[in-house]
């Protein structure tokens, strides 16, 4: 399964659960950086996509980074309570499917609210374009700083207005977050402390924050960077200053000027089989195989004859029977990932898939994997580097790069790439990467 993790925004438990796309029209709109579907009115769907584009502008300006040309993020806008069908007690969630994020957000049509859970994860996706291996505390802190976006009547966006830190942790603990497991309570304290410390830097020490950003963009060693910006003998006092600042509650929101108005294109309504296909993708990203297969079977039952190629390719991905037909780039993409194909057949299919989808990080990932299987490690490295550029948020792609570097005996690069890959994960299970660590240690 190709997924990195799920970030969930919780809501109060509800007695009833409505189903996405059931009995209502599902609209489809696109913009320069997003492909969005939703069973909300088209005007509301367009509004949410325009908001996402505004936030995208804010984040790319802040991080001085842009995605690879042609890359788009998938968004599903659901009616209120519909996410509960997929994740209990959730008003929205973020998942990763086929090396690309899916942002799911629910909206209340009664009062115009948007939960905007996707803002938090959107920060992290954009940051990954600029910062090759962001430390965990910075990742969570900056996402928390920007996640409370509000949209003003003049088109401006306000962020960073609130930070409550019930329990602070020392800066040394924040700076080594990725290296040390902790209890849920301690992790919660780290989240709050990271956000509070970023609030402090943004409001009272922006020069230091900018130097930190510059160092992270340059991928400087963190120990060296922290020693320069946050000398160990000054950290306790610096943390006390941050505590005092947050407790005063005198910080102000950061406000952008009116940014560009993104072009939004409306597409035909999704047909019933396409809605079921999307439902299957969401269930798959959550590792809910039974529900995924049920949605795929419904898609098959509702699809026209001959079967649409998009659905046929999806069936191939899941090793389910699919009709034979002309092989286009989409079919080749599925065949490149099919376990019943030989290594040479996977390579041939991946090469054709990349020609058809030159901006797909997933296609380049499959090409890199196929080249590695046929022992063309140099070619695999070229392909996986392209995949990383197109999908920097993908843990799977980054771990493949580690494996290729190991096979090339480029040990120091492999160790650095491993640290970067771990940084992409939401959390690390104890012992999960012991085998990798041994291989990296043995590499000479």
C-alpha positions in Angstrom: 0.0 0.0 0.0 1.4 3.4 -0.9 0.5 5.7 1.9 2.5 7.7 4.4 0.0 8.5 7.0 -3.2 10.2 8.1 -3.5 13.5 9.8 -7.0 13.9 11.4 -8.9 16.9 12.6 -11.2 15.8 15.3 -14.8 16.8 15.9 -17.4 15.9 18.4 -19.0 12.5 17.9 -22.2 12.4 16.0 -25.0 9.8 16.0 -25.6 9.7 12.3 -23.1 9.4 9.4 -23.8 10.6 5.9 -22.0 9.2 2.9 -20.0 11.2 0.5 -21.5 11.4 -3.0 -24.7 9.5 -2.1 -27.8 10.9 -3.8 -26.3 14.3 -4.6 -24.3 15.8 -7.4 -20.5 15.7 -7.2 -18.8 18.6 -8.9 -15.3 18.9 -10.2 -13.2 22.1 -10.5 -9.5 22.7 -11.1 -7.1 25.5 -10.5 -3.4 26.0 -11.2 -2.4 23.9 -8.2 -5.5 21.8 -7.2 -7.9 19.3 -8.6 -11.0 19.4 -6.4 -14.2 17.4 -6.2 -17.1 17.9 -3.8 -20.8 17.2 -3.2 -21.3 20.8 -2.1 -22.8 23.4 -4.4 -20.3 24.4 -7.2 -20.1 28.0 -5.9 -18.9 26.7 -2.5 -16.5 24.3 -4.1 -15.0 27.1 -6.1 -14.7 29.3 -3.0 -12.8 26.6 -1.1 -10.4 26.1 -4.1 -9.8 29.9 -4.3 -9.0 29.9 -0.6 -6.6 27.1 -1.1 -4.9 29.0 -3.9 -4.6 32.0 -1.6 -3.0 29.9 1.1 -0.7 28.2 -1.5 0.5 31.7 -2.5 1.1 32.6 1.1 3.1 29.5 1.8 5.2 29.4 -1.4 6.0 33.1 -0.8 7.0 32.4 2.8 9.2 29.4 2.0 10.4 30.8 -1.4 9.5 27.5 -3.1 7.4 26.2 -5.9 6.4 22.7 -6.8 7.5 21.0 -10.1 5.6 22.2 -13.1 2.3 20.4 -13.6 2.0 19.0 -10.1 -1.4 19.3 -8.5 -2.9 18.4 -5.2 -6.1 16.5 -5.0 -8.8 17.9 -2.7 -12.2 16.4 -1.6 -14.7 18.9 -0.1 -17.4 17.0 1.8 -20.6 18.1 3.5 -20.6 18.3 7.3 -20.5 14.9 9.0 -19.5 13.0 5.8 -15.9 12.4 6.9 -17.2 10.3 9.7 -17.9 7.5 7.2 -14.1 7.3 6.6 -12.5 8.3 9.9 -14.5 8.2 13.3 -15.0 11.6 15.0 -13.2 13.4 12.1 -14.3 16.7 10.5 -11.6 16.3 7.9 -8.3 14.5 7.3 -5.2 14.4 5.1 -3.9 11.2 3.5 -1.5 10.2 0.8 -2.4 8.0 -2.2 0.0 7.0 -5.0 2.7 9.4 -3.8 0.5 12.4 -3.8 -1.6 14.0 -1.0 -5.4 13.9 -0.8 -6.7 16.7 1.4 -10.2 16.1 2.7 -12.2 18.9 4.3 -15.8 19.3 5.4 -17.9 22.4 5.3 -21.1 23.5 6.9 -23.5 24.8 4.3 -25.7 26.4 7.0 -23.2 28.9 8.3 -20.5 29.0 5.7 -17.8 27.6 7.9 -14.9 25.6 6.6 -12.9 23.4 9.1 -9.9 23.9 6.9 -8.0 21.0 8.3 -6.1 21.0 5.0 -4.4 24.3 5.8 -2.2 22.6 8.4 -1.0 19.9 6.0 -0.8 22.2 3.0 1.9 24.1 4.9 3.9 20.9 5.3 3.5 20.0 1.6 4.7 23.4 0.4 7.6 23.5 3.0 8.8 20.1 1.6 9.5 21.8 -1.8 12.0 24.2 -0.1 13.4 22.3 2.9 14.8 18.9 2.1 14.6 17.6 5.7 12.7 19.8 8.1 13.2 19.0 11.7 10.0 17.7 13.4 9.6 20.6 15.8 9.8 23.1 13.0 7.4 21.1 10.8 4.8 21.0 13.4 5.4 24.5 14.8 5.2 26.3 11.5 2.1 24.3 10.5 0.4 25.2 13.7 1.4 28.9 13.3 -0.3 29.1 9.9 -3.3 26.7 10.4 -5.8 29.2 11.9 -6.2 31.2 8.6 -9.1 33.5 8.3 -10.1 35.3 5.1 -10.9 39.0 5.3 -13.5 40.8 3.2 -10.8 42.7 1.3 -9.2 39.4 0.2 -6.4 39.5 2.8 -5.5 36.4 4.9 -4.8 36.6 8.6 -2.8 33.9 10.4 -0.9 33.3 13.6 -3.2 34.9 16.1 -3.4 32.3 18.9 -1.1 30.0 20.8 -1.8 28.3 24.0 0.9 26.2 25.7 -0.3 24.3 28.7 3.0 22.5 29.2 6.4 23.6 27.8 9.2 21.2 27.0 12.9 22.3 26.9 14.4 23.5 23.6 16.8 20.6 23.7 13.9 18.2 23.7 12.2 20.0 20.8 15.4 20.0 18.8 15.8 16.2 19.2 12.1 15.3 18.8 12.6 12.9 15.9 15.1 10.9 17.9 13.1 10.2 21.0 9.7 8.4 21.3 7.4 9.8 24.0 4.0 9.3 25.6 1.0 10.9 23.9 0.9 13.6 26.6 4.5 14.5 26.1 4.0 14.6 22.3 1.1 16.9 22.8 3.3 19.2 24.9 5.9 19.1 22.1 3.3 20.2 19.6 2.2 23.1 21.7 5.8 24.1 22.6 6.9 24.1 19.0 4.0 26.3 18.0 4.5 28.7 20.9 8.2 28.9 20.1 7.5 29.7 16.4 5.0 32.3 17.5 7.8 33.9 19.6 10.3 33.9 16.8 7.8 35.2 14.2 6.7 38.1 16.5 9.9 38.9 18.5 12.9 37.6 16.6 12.1 37.4 12.9 15.8 37.9 12.0 16.6 34.7 13.8 13.7 32.9 12.1 14.9 34.0 8.7 18.4 32.7 9.4 16.8 29.4 10.6 14.8 29.2 7.3 18.0 29.9 5.3 19.9 27.2 7.1 17.2 24.7 6.6 16.9 25.4 2.9 20.7 24.9 2.6 20.3 21.6 4.5 23.0 22.6 7.0 23.7 20.0 9.7 21.1 20.7 12.4 23.6 20.4 15.3 25.7 23.0 13.8 22.8 25.3 12.9 21.2 25.1 16.3 24.6 25.8 18.0 24.9 28.9 15.9 21.3 30.2 16.3 20.4 28.9 19.7 23.7 28.5 21.7 23.2 25.8 24.4 24.0 28.1 27.3 21.3 30.5 26.2 18.5 28.1 25.5 16.9 28.1 29.0 16.7 31.9 29.0 15.4 32.0 25.4 12.6 29.5 26.4 11.7 31.7 29.4 11.4 34.7 27.0 9.1 32.6 24.8 7.0 31.6 27.7 6.6 35.2 28.9 5.7 36.3 25.4 3.0 33.7 24.9 1.5 34.3 28.4 1.2 38.0 27.7 -1.1 37.3 24.7 -0.1 40.5 23.0 1.0 39.0 19.7 -0.7 40.1 16.6 -1.8 38.2 13.5 0.3 38.2 10.4 -1.7 39.6 7.4 -1.0 39.2 3.8 -2.0 41.7 1.1 -4.5 40.7 -1.5 -2.8 38.1 -3.7 -3.6 37.0 -7.2 -7.1 35.6 -8.1 -6.6 32.1 -9.3 -8.4 30.9 -12.4 -10.9 28.1 -11.6 -12.2 25.8 -14.3 -15.4 23.9 -14.0 -15.7 20.4 -15.4 -18.6 18.1 -16.0 -20.3 16.5 -13.1 -18.7 13.2 -11.9 -20.7 10.2 -13.1 -21.8 7.7 -10.5 -19.0 5.2 -11.3 -16.4 8.1 -11.0 -17.8 8.9 -7.5 -17.4 5.3 -6.5 -13.8 5.3 -7.9 -13.0 8.3 -5.7 -14.6 6.6 -2.7 -12.4 3.6 -3.3 -9.2 5.7 -3.4 -10.1 7.4 -0.1 -10.7 4.1 1.6 -7.5 2.7 0.1 -5.5 5.6 1.5 -6.9 4.7 4.9 -6.0 1.0 4.5 -9.7 -0.1 4.6 -9.5 -2.8 2.0 -13.1 -4.2 2.3 -14.7 -0.8 1.8 -12.3 -0.1 -1.0 -13.3 -3.3 -2.9 -17.0 -2.7 -2.3 -16.7 0.8 -3.9 -14.7 -0.7 -6.8 -17.4 -3.3 -7.4 -20.0 -0.6 -7.4 -18.0 1.4 -9.8 -17.8 -1.7 -12.1 -21.6 -2.2 -11.9 -22.3 1.5 -12.7 -19.7 2.0 -15.4 -20.7 2.1 -19.1 -19.6 -0.4 -21.7 -16.9 -0.6 -22.8 -15.3 0.0 -19.4 -13.6 3.4 -19.1 -9.9 3.1 -19.1 -9.5 4.9 -15.8 -11.5 2.2 -14.1 -9.7 -0.6 -15.9 -6.4 0.7 -14.8 -7.6 1.0 -11.2 -8.6 -2.6 -11.3 -5.2 -3.6 -12.6 -3.6 -1.8 -9.7 -5.5 -4.0 -7.3 -4.8 -7.2 -9.2 -8.5 -7.5 -10.1 -9.8 -8.7 -13.4 -9.9 -6.0 -16.1 -10.9 -6.2 -19.7 -8.2 -6.2 -22.4 -8.0 -3.1 -24.5 -5.7 -0.5 -26.0 -2.8 0.2 -23.7 -2.3 3.9 -23.1 -0.1 5.7 -20.5 -2.6 5.0 -17.8 -2.7 1.3 -18.4 1.1 1.2 -18.6 1.2 3.0 -15.2 -0.9 0.2 -13.7 1.1 -2.5 -15.4 4.4 -1.1 -14.1 3.1 -1.6 -10.6 1.6 -5.1 -11.2 3.3 -7.8 -9.2 2.5 -10.5 -11.8 4.7 -8.7 -14.4 8.4 -9.7 -14.8 11.0 -7.1 -14.0 11.6 -6.4 -17.7 7.9 -6.0 -18.3 7.6 -3.6 -15.4 10.5 -1.6 -16.8 9.0 -1.4 -20.2 5.6 -0.3 -18.8 7.2 2.3 -16.6 9.2 3.8 -19.4 5.9 4.2 -21.4 4.1 5.5 -18.4 6.7 8.3 -17.8 6.4 9.3 -21.5 2.6 9.7 -20.9 2.9 11.3 -17.5 6.2 13.3 -17.4 5.0 15.3 -14.3 4.0 12.3 -12.2 6.2 11.6 -9.3 4.5 8.1 -9.0 5.5 7.3 -12.6 9.1 8.2 -12.1 9.1 6.3 -8.8 7.9 3.1 -10.7 10.6 3.7 -13.3 13.3 4.1 -10.7 12.1 0.9 -8.9 12.0 -1.1 -12.1 15.5 0.1 -13.1 16.8 -0.9 -9.7 15.3 -4.3 -10.1 17.1 -4.9 -13.3 20.3 -3.7 -11.6 20.6 -0.4 -13.4 21.3 1.6 -10.2 22.7 4.6 -12.0 19.6 4.9 -14.1 17.5 4.3 -11.0 19.1 7.2 -9.2 18.3 9.6 -12.1 14.7 8.5 -12.0 14.3 8.6 -8.3 15.8 12.1 -8.0 13.2 13.2 -10.5 10.5 11.5 -8.5 11.7 13.3 -5.3 11.5 16.7 -7.1 7.9 16.0 -8.2 6.7 14.4 -4.9 8.9 15.5 -2.0 6.4 14.6 0.6 6.5 10.9 -0.3 8.3 8.7 2.2 8.2 5.7 -0.2 10.1 7.6 -2.9 12.7 8.9 -0.4 13.2 5.4 1.0 13.8 4.0 -2.5 16.4 6.7 -3.0 18.2 5.4 0.2 18.1 1.8 -1.2 19.5 2.9 -4.5 22.3 4.9 -2.9 23.2 1.9 -0.7 23.4 -0.3 -3.8 25.8 2.3 -5.4 27.9 2.2 -2.2 27.4 6.0 -1.7 27.2 5.5 2.0 27.3 9.1 3.4 24.6 10.2 0.9 22.5 7.2 1.8 22.7 8.1 5.5 21.7 11.7 4.8 18.9 10.5 2.6 17.6 8.1 5.3 17.5 11.0 7.8 15.4 13.0 5.3 13.1 10.1 4.7 12.4 9.6 8.4 11.7 13.3 8.7 8.8 12.9 6.2 7.0 10.5 8.5 4.3 11.6 11.0 5.8 9.2 13.6 8.3 6.4 13.8 7.4 3.1 15.4 10.1 1.7 17.7 12.2 -0.8 15.9 10.6 -0.2 12.5 13.8 0.8 10.8 16.4 -1.3 12.7 17.2 -3.3 9.5 17.8 -0.1 7.6 20.0 1.3 10.3 22.1 -1.9 10.3 22.5 -1.7 6.5 23.5 2.0 6.7 26.0 1.3 9.5 27.5 -1.6 7.5 27.9 0.5 4.4 31.5 1.4 3.8 
